[in-house]
Amino acid sequence: MQADFRAALVHLCRRVLEPLVSILIRFGVSAGELKAIVDRAYVHAAAEYLDEQGERVTYSRLAVVTGINRSVLPSLLAASREGDFRPRSGTQLHRASRVLSGWYEDRDFQSRAGKPAVLPIMGERRSFQHLVYRYSGGMYFQTVLSELERMGAVKRVDDESVRAVRRTLTAGGANAESVYSAGDVAGDLMATLAHNLVAADNEQLPVRSIVLEADARSLPLYRAQVGRRADTLLEQVESFLQTHRTQESHRSTPTEPGGSEAPASLPLGAAIFAICRSPARDDSRSEPRRAK
């Protein structure tokens, strides 16, 4: 492997691991625990790689590919790849977020003071049911209400009315739901980047980013502007995907030339995130920190 390519891989690892490790240290996950997670991921990824290459998946081959001691491979391979992973519904969460945004921004659902009004749960006009109808893309209002209550973003005033607690799904800071959500988004982004590293030009998935120096005082306005535009773009993406959903009558897998089966459907989506990096540090002017 060329030295410059290996250096690029090291750079990739550092940029991915440094923020992740910072999170893990903050919440008490040790290096040993992370290594156990990495070992399991390595073994399962290596098994998939060998299978894709048409090779037999054996402990000896896995040991060569991963560098992990052969004696521990059986337990790692037998362990579930995802462990206690809980799948999240990105579309459901996004639609619930749109309902909250509408509640805070649409005058039809605000009080005279311009704040989210207490709404009756059911009703044709100025109700939570109508709010969901307007902003969720046709989801059942009880499903959205249950999700928002579970997230703590909405509370019942009584049996027949509800009020908004906050305009975001999570309260900010760390909680289980925000960590699950962060994991999903980070995993999808890395999967897209991994795809693009090996895909042909005409099979690349769009990844765009830009970072410029800006006045720090503009951050609140930037946060609000990007958030609104992100919601608009995601609504357009969702509309496109809804138009191209696989119909029940077409769920059978057609056969490609050569006899292999082509997937009838696959998950497609988009994610948007704003970037706010820490001020750059000139490593050439600072000595490495030493433990005392």
N, C-alpha and C positions, 0 to 999 in steps of 0.2 A: 504494500500500500504506500503511495507516495506520501512524503512527509507533510506536504501542504494540505493534502486531503485529510490526513489524520489530525492535523492541527485544527482543521475546520470542524471535524467531529468532536474534538475536545471542547472547542468553543460552543458548539451546539449543546453538549452535555452541561457545561457550566451555566449557560443562559437558561436552560430548563431547570436544572437542579437547584441553583442558588435561591430563587424565590420559593421553591417547594420546600427545601430544607429549612429555610427561615420560618415557614409556617409550622413545620413539624417540631422544630425546637421550641417555638413559642408555646405549643400545646403538648409538650412532653413526650413526643415520639422519639425514641432513641435511634442511633445509627444501626444498632443490631436489628431493631424491628424493621427499619427501612431495607436493610440487606435481605431480610427474610422475604419481604415483598418483592424486591428486585430479583432474587433467585427464582422465585416462583414464576414471575413474568418472563424471565429469560428462558426457562425450561419450556413453558408453553409456546412462546414465540418461536423457539428453535424447533420444536416438534412440528409446528405449522410450516416453517420454512423448509424443513427436510421433506415433508409431505408434498409441498408445492413443487419441489425439485425432482419428485418421483423417487426419492430415496426412502429406504426402510428406516423407520424411527426406532432406533435401538439405544440402550443406555450408553453404549460405547460412543456412538455418533453424537449423542447429546453432550457427553462429557467433552468431546473434542470441540464442538461448536460453542459451548457455553463457558468452558473452563471450570465447571463446577465438578466437585468430587463425585465420582460415579456412585459411591455408596449412599449418597443422600438423594439421588435422582428419583428412585421409585416413590419415595414419600412426596417429593415435590410434584411429580407428574400426577400422582393420585389425588392430590389436593385440588379442590375446585379452583379454577382460574380466577373467578370473580368473588369467591368467598361469600361474604354477607352483603354483596352489592345489591342495592335496591334500584331497579330501573325507574327513571323519572319520565314524565310525559312533558317534553319540551313544548309541544303545541298547547297542551292544556295550561301549563304555567304561563305561557306567553299570552294566551287569551285572557286569563285571569288578570294579568298585568294590564292589558288594554282596558278591561272593565274598570279597574282602579283609576287609570289615567282619565278615562271618560268621566268618572264620578267627580274628579277634582277639576276638570277643565271645561266640561259641558255645562252651560248655564241652565239647561233644562233640569239638571240634577243637583243644583246648588241652592243654598239658602240665599236670602237677600244680602247677607254679608259676604257672599262669594265663596262660602265654604261648602264642602260636601253636605248635602241635606240628609237628615234621617229619612229613609225611604221605606214605604210599605214593601213587604217582600213580593206580594203579588199585585197585579193591576195592569191595565192597558197603557196608562200614561204615568210618568214620573214615579215609577216603581223600580225596585231592583230587577224585577223580571224584564221590564222594558229596557233598562240599562244594559242588561246582558244581551238582550236581543239586538240592540244597536251596536254593541262593541265586541261581541265574542264570535261573530261569524256563525251564529245559529246553534251554539251549545245550549244544552238544557240548563236553565237558570239554577236549579237546585244543585246540580253538579258543581257549577262555579261557586255557589254560595258555600257548599261544603268545603271546597278547596280553600277558599279565602278564610273561612273560619279556622280551618286546620292550621293555616299559616299565621293566624293571629292578626290578619290585616283588616278583618271585619268582625264586629260583635253584634249580637242581637240586643236590641233595646227591650223587646218583649217578644211574645210569640209571633207577632205579625209585622215587625219592622226591624231594620238593621241600620247600623251606622258604620262609616269608614273610620278605621283607627289610624291608618297611614296610607300613603300613596304608593308604596313599594311592597312587594310580596314579603320580603324579609326585613327585619327591624334594623339591619346593619350590624356590623361586627360579626363574630363567629357564632354560628349555631349549626345544628346538624343539617338543616335544609340548605343553608347557604353553602356548606362544604360539599354536599352532594351535587348541588348545582354547579359549583366551581369545578368539580371533578369531571362532570359531563362536558362542560364547555372546553376545558383544557384538553380532555381526551379527544374530542372531536377535532380541535385545532391541530393537535399533534398527528392524528390520523390523516388529515388533509395534507399536512406538510410531508409526511412519510410517503403518501401516494405520489405527490408531485416530484419527489426525489428520484423516483424510478419510472414515472409515466412519460410517454412520448409527448411532444409539444401539443398535439391536438387532443390529448386526454388530460391535460392539466386542469385542476380545479382553481377557480379564481382566488387568489390571496393578494390583497393590496394593503399596504401600510405606509404611513408617512409620519415623521416626527420632526418638528421644527422648534426652534427656540421661540417662546412666547412670553408675554407679560404674565407673571404668576397671578396677578389680580383678575385675569380673564378666565381663570379656571371655573368659577361657578357658572358663568355664561356659557362657556364651552361645554360643560357637563349637561346643561339643560338643552342646548342646541343639538348636540350629538344624540341625546336621548330621544328627542322628538323625531329627528330624521331617521334614527334607527327603527323606531316603531313604524314609520311610514314604509321604509324599505321592506321590513319583515312582513308587513301586511301584503305588499305586492308579491313577495316570494310565496307566501302562503296561498294567495289567490291563484298563482300559477300552478302550484303543486296540487291544489284542490281540483283545478281544471284537468290535470293530467293524472288523476288518481287511477289506480288499477281497478277495473271493474271486476265484480265477482265472476262474471262469465269468461274473463280473460286471465284468470289466475293460474291456469295450467302452464307449465313451463315448456316453451317450444324447444325443439331440438336444433342445435346449430350444425353446420356442416362438420362431418367427422363423428357425429353421434353424441357429442356432449350436450348437456342441457343448459340452456341459457336462463338466467333468472327472469321471472315474469315481472318482478317488482324489486325495488331496492330503496332504502331510506335515503332521502335527499333533503337538504336543508341549508340554512345559512345562519351565521352568528356574527354579531357586530360588537366590538368592544373598543372603548376609548383607551388611549395610552397616556399614562402620566409617569414618566420615569423619574427616579431620584436624580438629583443633580449629579452630573458626571464627576467622578473622582479621578484626579491625576495620579495614577498608580506610580508613575516614575518619581514623584516627589515624596512619597511616603514609604516608610519602612514597614515590613510585615509586622502585624501585632504579635506580641509574644506573651505567653502566659506567665504570670508571676507566681 
